[in-house]
Amino acid sequence: MEKHRNELRSNLNSGFNILWAALILFTLQPIRLNAQWYAEVCGGSVYNLSMPLTIYQDGAPTIRMTARFKTESFTLPVYWDIRLGKKVGKRIFEAELIHHKLYLKNTTAEVQKFNVSHGFNMLIFNYVIETGNYRFRTGIGLVIAHPESKIRGLEFGNSTDDWDMGYYLTGPVVLASAERLIDMSKHFYLVMGAKTTVAFAKVPISSGYARFVNVAGHLNIGFGLRI
């Protein structure tokens, strides 16, 4: 188990180095007088496709199953999506953080619980094309997850303790989305959009680890502010 944790810690350190480098590049984009910043905050609903889940536990047979996850967007901690964007001429760059959640619906006698309820968090850097009141974006980033599981009676993580800082860098994510802006004033606007995320994850469990891919469709509504 310690071997798996050390590997995940090493991945976490490498991943944070990548994130810091990306954040520095994002903030150091050429500064122009006509550069404009904006921020958006959205809630929404998510549908997760059924995808393979493979669980490796020391001294036990590998478990292979098709995972059906639900999100429970409006159950605490709620689902949310925030973006910070910078428009320089015709180019738009964004940093986006999505607080996604996963709860395994089809648990079994061996897989009694497999959740990522304190965040299947996706930190993504986007390139955006704006046409009129529409924005189209693609992005790439990393998943920082808080897994909680009970496999063959062995528990990992604590979803009831807000001070449990069991976050792990678990893999890459890609995003494609489209949204419509509805202006309410010069600075304030409504946002309605849809996105698809594809995330690859390797998360720790007690005495092992699990691998899966999360393919999710998101419907979002929220507010934006031009700064």
Residue pairs with C-beta under 8 A, 6 or more apart in sequence:
1 58
1 204
1 206
1 207
1 208
4 204
4 208
4 209
5 204
8 168
8 169
8 170
8 202
8 204
8 209
11 168
11 169
11 170
12 167
12 168
12 169
14 169
15 142
15 144
15 169
16 169
18 142
19 123
19 142
22 125
23 95
26 86
26 93
26 95
26 125
29 35
29 86
29 88
29 91
29 93
30 88
32 88
32 89
34 88
34 89
35 86
35 87
35 88
36 86
36 87
36 226
36 227
37 84
37 85
37 86
37 87
37 226
37 227
38 84
38 85
38 87
38 224
38 225
38 226
38 227
39 82
39 83
39 84
39 85
39 224
39 225
39 227
40 81
40 82
40 83
40 85
40 191
40 222
40 223
40 224
40 225
41 80
41 81
41 82
41 222
41 223
41 224
42 80
42 81
42 82
42 191
42 193
42 220
42 221
42 222
42 223
43 73
43 74
43 78
43 79
43 80
43 81
43 220
43 221
43 222
44 73
44 79
44 81
44 218
44 219
44 220
44 221
44 222
45 71
45 73
45 79
45 218
45 219
46 71
46 73
46 79
46 100
46 216
46 217
46 218
46 219
47 71
47 216
47 217
48 68
48 69
48 70
48 71
48 102
48 214
48 215
48 216
49 215
49 216
49 217
50 66
50 67
50 68
51 66
51 67
51 212
51 213
51 214
51 215
52 64
52 65
52 66
52 67
52 212
52 213
53 63
53 64
53 65
53 66
53 67
53 104
53 114
53 210
53 211
53 212
54 62
54 63
54 64
54 210
54 211
54 212
55 62
55 63
55 64
55 65
55 111
55 114
55 151
55 205
55 208
55 209
55 210
56 62
56 208
56 209
56 210
56 211
57 63
57 151
57 152
57 154
57 205
57 206
57 207
57 208
58 207
58 208
59 207
60 152
60 208
63 110
63 111
63 151
65 106
65 108
65 111
66 106
67 104
67 106
67 114
67 212
68 104
68 105
68 106
69 102
69 103
69 104
69 105
69 214
70 102
70 103
70 105
71 79
71 100
71 101
71 102
71 103
71 216
72 101
72 103
73 79
73 101
77 99
77 101
77 117
77 118
77 119
78 99
79 99
79 100
79 101
80 98
80 99
81 96
81 97
81 98
81 99
81 218
81 220
81 222
82 96
82 97
83 94
83 95
83 96
83 97
83 126
84 94
84 95
84 96
85 92
85 93
85 94
85 95
85 128
86 92
86 93
86 94
87 130
90 130
91 127
92 127
92 128
92 129
92 130
92 135
93 125
93 126
93 127
93 128
94 125
94 126
94 127
94 128
94 137
94 139
95 123
95 124
95 125
95 126
96 122
96 123
96 124
96 125
96 126
96 139
96 141
96 175
97 121
97 122
97 123
97 124
98 121
98 122
98 124
98 197
98 218
99 119
99 121
100 116
100 119
100 120
100 121
100 122
100 197
100 214
100 216
101 115
101 116
101 117
101 118
101 119
101 120
102 115
102 116
102 117
102 120
102 214
103 115
103 117
104 111
104 113
104 114
104 115
107 113
107 114
110 151
110 152
111 149
111 150
111 151
112 150
112 151
112 153
113 148
113 149
113 150
113 155
114 147
114 149
114 150
114 151
114 210
115 147
115 148
115 149
115 159
116 145
116 146
116 147
116 148
116 203
117 146
117 148
117 159
118 146
118 148
118 159
118 164
119 144
119 145
119 146
119 167
120 143
120 145
120 199
120 201
120 214
121 143
121 144
121 145
121 146
121 167
122 141
122 142
122 143
122 144
122 173
122 175
122 197
122 199
123 141
123 142
123 144
124 139
124 140
124 141
124 173
124 175
125 139
125 140
125 141
126 137
126 138
126 139
126 175
127 137
127 138
127 139
128 135
128 136
128 137
129 135
129 136
129 137
130 136
133 180
133 181
133 182
133 183
134 178
134 179
134 180
134 181
135 178
135 179
135 181
135 193
136 177
136 178
137 175
137 176
137 177
137 178
138 174
138 175
138 176
139 174
139 175
139 176
140 172
140 173
140 174
140 175
141 172
141 173
141 175
142 169
142 171
142 172
142 173
143 169
143 170
143 171
143 172
143 173
143 199
143 200
143 201
144 167
144 168
144 169
144 170
145 167
145 168
145 170
145 201
145 203
146 157
146 159
146 164
146 166
146 167
146 168
147 156
147 157
147 166
147 168
147 170
147 203
147 204
147 205
147 210
148 156
148 157
148 158
148 159
149 155
149 156
149 157
149 203
149 205
149 206
149 210
150 156
151 205
151 206
151 208
154 205
154 206
154 207
155 206
156 204
156 205
156 206
157 164
157 166
158 164
158 166
168 203
168 204
170 200
170 201
170 202
170 203
171 199
171 200
171 201
171 202
172 199
172 200
173 197
173 198
173 199
173 200
174 197
174 198
175 195
175 196
175 197
175 198
176 195
176 196
177 193
177 194
177 195
177 196
177 218
178 193
178 194
178 195
179 191
179 192
179 193
179 194
179 220
180 191
180 192
180 193
181 189
181 190
181 191
181 224
182 189
182 190
182 191
182 192
183 189
184 190
186 226
187 225
187 226
187 227
188 223
188 224
188 225
188 226
189 223
189 224
189 225
189 226
190 221
190 222
190 223
190 224
191 220
191 221
191 222
191 223
191 224
192 220
192 221
193 219
193 220
193 221
194 217
194 218
194 219
194 220
195 217
195 218
195 220
196 215
196 216
196 217
196 218
197 214
197 215
197 216
197 218
198 213
198 214
198 215
199 213
199 214
199 216
200 213
201 210
201 211
201 212
201 213
201 214
202 209
202 210
202 211
203 209
203 210
